[in-house]
Amino acid sequence: MISVLMNTVFSQRYFRTKTITPDIFIILCVFMIFQIFFPVISQAETVFNPHDLLETRINNLTREDLVRLTQMGIDIDGVWETTARAYMLPDRLKELRSLGYEVTVIPDRIRRDSDLIQAYHSYSELTSELKATETAHPDICRLYNIGNSEQGRELWFMKITDNPDIEEDEPEVKYISTMHGDEPVGTELSLNLIRVLTDEYGTDPRITALVNEIEIWIMPLMNPDGYMSQSRYNAKGRDLNRSFPDQNYDPNNTVADRPIETQHVMNWAFAHSSVLSANFHTGALVVNYPYDSDPDPRANYSATPDEPLFIELSLTYASLNEPMYNGSFDRGIINGAEWYHIRGGMQDWNYIWLGCNEVTIELNDIKWPPYSDIPDLWNDNRESMLTYMEWSLRGVRGVITDSVTGQPLNATVTVVSIAHDVFTDPDAGDYHRLLLPGTYDIRFSADGYQTQTVQEVIVGSGNATQLNVAMVPQVPGDINHSNSADLTDAIVTMKLLTGTDIVFPVHKDADLNNDGKIGLQEAVYVLRKISDPEN
């Protein structure tokens, strides 16, 4: 605009005839000021268009190529031998081809055949069905909107349990589907699961037991905007399964600068205590278990401290799904990093920061199959979805309370031989530590309480071993764990000051000033408590 105006004003005709009027001069100055000081105003904001996104195949790749592509920010979505499926915009396609990569664009099946979306639930239909289910089953259902998407659609979470308004000693299990909007199978299977859990409650003993013993949460659709545009990404072009905190590349466990849908799921998770979960995708047929990310981008495997448990969890699902178990992946399971690395995945975040065991389940090789395939896919997955959920009732469980008040505690539970913590639900004080059969030493800790370790806890293959713990509040100066600062503590303190050996270990909480030593301040405190217990 500036250049056009200047060419007009300073053309030979205007220059010769000297017809630069005051009005034209003012207009020119205004445009120049805006161009200099407010350049953004003169430019259109870039808006993500889901139809610009290209699904591609990149061929003849080495492992080193995959590392390089990941570091370039290419959104890889699956690897089969030397071929990767990836998503990109046209400028990245041109860039990769210029670098010598063999990239093929895959035609959009939905654009070529709009009938593919027929019979799948629309967003409004899904909303109506969830609300109708809650209305029909008010004794076991609560429907929550945990926040709105970028374009204002509700993110629905259905809670199913026998006492939905009461915090109970129950494991929390969650299923989340379709965080990629072009992967709708999990949405339909989640709706089917909700129907089974609600319609068969009270008549089917197994379903009744699940609803009575577990707090079940099901989110059929995490990315409603992408779903309605049949796009992998959200409305701002963000991949939700690359947007969570990552222990290696984004270790900031806050919602800041994350997609709004990711923020809502994170905030919900912070307020709950899930112990087992899964997220559903399509585009392959496999159960993918953590870790997806590794500090070494060239690592061929990235195991969690609970590696044997994750393999068993994954096999529990895959072995009951015949096409999955007998498919192209060995026994239908794979470690995330062994398949391909991703950064910012939801399953790693759940395990690392929340103590929740989560896997990623790919339900079908075709991302958006004809709806006529859904009944067979449901038959393949129904038993897997139910049996996987039942794993939350295994391992060791209990309630952690204050030994004086009996109130539930916010505590940490650590299996001594496994470098991974789980946490109680502070509302009820219950914990649920999934474990394989074996014998374990288990440590319980909480701020302001004496740490306790229970040794040789036997865990079987059936229902979880019950282990309740009443934690003793810390008493400053209580060196010998007698729950008071007394003469024995004073004697021990004096022995420490004089360098005399003592016959039992000194508890770390006797260190009143946190200097790492038992010194004069501690001795004075104990003597004062002995002489005047009321102060």
N, C-alpha and C positions, 0 to 999 in steps of 0.2 A: 504493500500500500504506500509506504514512504517513497519507494523508488518511482512508482507511478506518478504520485503527486509532484515529486521533484522534477521528473521529466516534463510534466505538464507546465509547471511554473517556470522552469528555466529553459523551455523550448525556445528556438530562435524567434518564433513569432512573438511570444510574450516578452522575450528579452529586448527585441527591437522596438516593440510598441510600448514597453514600460507599463504593462497593464497589471502589475502585481498590486492588487488592492489590499487594504488592511485586513479584510476578511480572509483572503487567501493566505496572507502571512500568518495570521493567528492560527488557522487550521494547520498549517505546516508546522508551527512550533508545538502545538498540542500533540501531533502525531510523533514528532521527534522526542518529546519528553516521555511519552508512553513507551516508545521503542527502547529508550535508554534505561528507564527506571522500572518499567513493568513489562519485561519481555514475555513473561509467561502468559499475560493476558492476550497477547496477540497470537498465541499458539493454541491449537486445539489439544485438549488433554487426550493422551493415548488411552484408548479403551480396548480391553481385550475382546476380540471377536472369536467365539469358540469355533466358528467355521474356518478360521485361518489355521487352526492347529492341524498338523499332519501326523498321521500314523505312518511309521517307516520301518523298514527292515535294513539293518546295517550288516553286511555280509563279510566273511573272511576275516574275522576278528581274532586277535590273540588276547591273552589275559592282560597283557600290557596295554593293548588298545582300549580295553574296558576301563582300566585305571585312568587312562588319559581322558576318555570321554566323560567319565564321572567327574574328574577334576575340572573339565570344561563346563560342567553344569548340564550336560545332556541328560534328559529324563529317560533313563533306561527302565524298561518295564518287563523284562524277561530275557533270558538267554538260553539258547538251545545250541549246544556245541559251539560253532563259530559264528552264529547269527544272533543278533540282538534285536528286540523290538524296542523302539524308542519313539518319543513324541517330541516334536519341535515345530517352530514357526519357519516360514519360508527362508528367512535370512540365515538361520542356522543350517538349513539344508544346503544352501549355497556355500556356506563356509566349510561344511564337512566335505562336500564334493571337491572344493578347491584344495583341500588337504589330502585328497587322494582316497577318501573312504568311498566304498561302494554302497550307495544308499538308494533304496527303492521305496517309492511312495505307495502305500497301500490304499486303494480306493475306499472311501467311506461307505460301508455296507448300508447304513441307515439312510444316507442320502440317496443311494441307488435303489433302495427298497424300503419305502416309508411304512410298508405294512408290518415291518419287524416290530414296531413299537405298539402295534395293536394288541389289545387284551392285557398288556401290562398296566398296572395301576398308574394313573396319573397322580400328581401330588395331591390334588384335591380329593381324589377317590381314596387315597391312602389315609389322609386326614379323617375323612368321614368314617372309614372302617375302624380306625383306632378309637375314635370317640364313641362309636356304637358299641365296640367291645367293652370299653370301660363302663358304659351305661348298663349293658347286659350282665356284667359281672362285678358289681360294686364291692362285693365282699373280698375279692382277691386282686382287683386291678386299680391302679392309679396311673393316669396319663399326665406326663409333665412336658411342658415346653421349656427346654433349658436355655433358650435364646433363639434369636432370629438370624437367618442367613444374611449374606451380603445384600440380597435383593428382598429381604423381609419375610422369607418363609420360615415357619416354625421348625425347630429341630425337636422332633417328638421322641420321648423316651417312655416306654411302657414298663411299669413296675408290676410284677406278678408275684404274690406271696400270700400266705394265709391271713396275716394280720398287717395289711399294707400301711397302716398308720402308726405302728408300734415298732420301735427298735428292739430287735430280739437277738439272741445268741444264734445267729445263722450266717453261713458264708454268703457273700455277695458274688454273683456271677453276671457278667454282662456280655452281650453280643452286639456288635456294631457293624452295619453293612453300608456298602455303596458310598464310601468316602471318595471313590472315583465315580463320577456321574454316569459314565458309559458302561457300568458294570452292574446291571439291574437284577441278576439272578438272586443274589443274597437278600434283596428287598422282598422278593416274592416268597422265598423260603422262610424269612423271618416272620412274615405275616402268617404263613402256614403254621409255624411253630407257636405263635401266639394263639391261633385258633385251637390247636391241640391242647395246649396248657389250660386254656379257659373252658373249652367245650367238654373236655374229658375229665376235668377236675370233679372229684366226688364220685365218679363211676369207675375210672381206671385206677387201680391201686398204685401203680408205678407213678403215673402223672400226679396223683394226689399226694404221694410222698414227696415228690420233687417240689411241689408248690408249698407244702407244709414245712419243709426242712431247709429250703434255699430262698434267698431274696434274689429274684431273677429280674434282670433289666435287659430290655431289647430295644435297640434303636434301628429300625429298618432302613433309615435313609439319613446319612450324615451330610450329604452334599445335594440338597434338593435343587439348587440352582443349576448345577452341572447336569443333574438327572433330567431336568425339564428341557435342557438344550442338547441332551445326549453328548455332553462333553466331559472329558476326564477331569478337568479343572473346575475350580469354583468360578464365580462371576468375575473375579479379578485376575483370572489366569494363574491361580496358585494351586499346586499339587498338595492336597491336604496330607497325604502320606509321606511328604518330604518336609513337613512344617513343624514337627514337634522338637523339643529339646533333644540334643544328641550328646552323649557323654564325651565323644571325641572331637566334634566339630562345632557344637553349639551348646555348651554345658550350662546355659542360663535357664534355670527351671522356672521361668515366668511366662506370662501370656503376651508380654510386650512384643509388638511388631509381628505378630502371627496372624494368619487368616482368622476372620471372626468365628468361623465354624470350629476351628481348632481351639480358639480361646474358650468357647462355650464348653467343649468336651473336657478340656483341661480343668476348668473351674468346677465342673460337675465332679470330676474324678477327685479333686482336692477335698471335696466335701463328703466323699464316700470312701468305702474301704473294700473295693473289689479284690478278690483273691484269685479269680480265674476269669479269663476272657478270651474272646476271639474276634477277629474282624474279617469280614467276608469280601472276596473279590472274584473276578473272573479274568480269563486270559491264559489260564494254565489249569492243571489238575494236580494239586499237591498241597500238603501242609508244610508251611515254611515257619521254622522256629528260630528264636534269637541266638546270636546277635545278627542283625543286618549290617551293622557298622563295626569297624575295627580301626584302631589307631594306625595300623599298617594297611594302606590301601591295596597292597598286593597280597594280603593274607588270603589263603584259600579256604580258611575256616575260622569261625569266631565263636568259641564256646562260652556259655555262661557258667557260673559256679553250679548251677542246677542242670547241667548237661544231660545226665541220665534221666532225670525227671522229665525234661522237655522231649526227649526222644520217646519216652513212654506215653506222654500226653499226645504227641503227634500220631504215634502208632494207634492209640486208642481210637482216634478219629478216622485215620486212613484205612485201618484194617476192616472197618465196618462199611466202607464204601468201595465196593468191588472194582469199579472202573478206575478209581483213584489208586488203590493199592496195587493194581496190575498194570498201571499206566507207564509212562515214559520215565518216571522218577523211581528210584529204588524204594520199594515198599510204600511209595506215595508220600515220602517225606524228604525234606532237605533243610540243611542249615542255611540261614539267610545269606551270609557272606560267601558261603560255598557256591551258591547259585549266582548271585551278583550283589555287589555292595550298594546300599542306599544310605543316605544321611537324612535324619529327621523322621524316621519311621515311628509309628505309634506303638508297635509291640516292644521295641527296645525301651522306649520312654516309660511304659507301664511297669516293666520289670525293674528298671534301674531306680526310678524315683518313687514308685508307689508300692513296690513289693508285690506286684500282681503278675501272675504267670499268664502271658498272652501269646497266642500264635496267630499267624496270618493264613487264612484258608482260601485257596484258589479253587473255585467250584466247577469250572468248566473251561475247556480250551477256547471256546468261542465267547467273546466278551458279551455280545448281545444276541443270544440265540433266538430263534422263533419261540413265541410263547408256548407253542405246542410241545416244546421240550421240557417245560417246567414240571409236569407230573412225574416224569421219569427222574428228573434231577431231585425232586423232593423224595422220591422213594430211595434214591441213592444216599441221601444225606439225613433222613429223618432219624434213624437209629444212632448215627454218629453224633448228631447235635444233642440228643438226649444223654447218651452215655458219657460224652465229654463233660457235660454239665455235672454229672454225678461224681466226677473226680474231686469236686470241691468238698465232698464229705469224707475224704480220706486224709491220712497223715496223722497230725496231732492237732488238737484243738482245746480250747478252754476259755476261762474268764479270768482276767487279772484285776484284782481289787486292792484297795487300801486296807491293810490289816486292822486298822483302828476304826475307820468309818464304814468300811464295806463298799465304798463308792468305786465305780469302774475307773480304770486308769488308761491314760494314753501312754502305752509302753511299746518297747521294741523287743522282738523275739528273735533270737539268733541261734541257729544250730551250729554248735562249736566247730564242726568239721566242714561247714559250708559257708563260704564268705558272702553271705547274702542275708539281709534283714527283712523281716516282715513286721507289720505293725498292727496293734489292736484297733478296733473301732472304738473311739473314746466314748461314744454314746452308751454302749453296752459293755465295753471292756473285753469283748470277745476277740480271739485271734484264731486263725485257721491256717496252719502251716502244712502245705502239701508236701508229702515225703513218700519215697519208696519204702517198702518194708525193710526194717533194719533196727539197730539199736543206736540211739543218739544221746549226746549230752546237749541240753538246751539251756540257754542263758536268757534271763529276763532282766531288763533294765528300764528305768524310768527316772526322769529328773526328780530329785528330792527323795529318792528311795534307795535302799540298799540293793545292790545287784544280787540276784540269786541264780544259781546254776543247779539244775536238776539232772542228775547223771543216770545213764543207762535207761532211757525211756524207750520202751519197746513199741515199735510201730508195725502193725500187721498189714495185710492186703485188703482188709474189709473196712468197716467203719473206723473213723479216726479215733485214736487213743485220746481219752479225756484227761487233761492235766490243767487243773485250776491252780492259780498261784495268788496268795495274799502277800503283797509286798509291804515290807516294814519301812516306815518313814525314817529318814536319816536324822540322827540326833547329833548336833555339833559336839565334838569332843568324845563321842562314844567310840573308843578305840577297840574295845573287845566285844562289840555287838550285843551289849546287854540291854539296849534300848534306853540307856540313861548315861549321863556323865557322872561317874562315881569314883570312889577311892581307888579302885583297880585301874581306872583310866589314868588317874593322877600318878600312880606308881609307875605304870608303863611309860607315861610321858617323861617322868624323871629318869627312868632307866635309859630312855632314848637320848635325853640331854647329856647323860654322863657316859654314853657309849656302851652301856651294859646290854648284853643279849637278852632278848625276850623269847618266850616259848611259843608265841602264836603270831601270825602276820598282823601288821598294822593296817587297819582299813584306811583307804585313801581319803575318806571323808572326814577323818580326824584333822586334816590339814585345813584349819579355819580360814587362813588368809591366802590359800591357793598358791603358796610359794614353793610347793613340792617338798616341804620339810615339816617335821614335827618339832616345833621350837618353843621359845619362851612364851609367845602369845598363847599357844595352845595350853601350856602348863598353867598359866595364870587363869585362863578361862575355866579349865577343869577344877582348879582349887576354889575358885569363886562359886562354881555350881555346887560343890560339896559343902561349902560353908554357908551358902544362902541359896537353897534350891528354888526359892520363889523368884529369884532375879536372874 
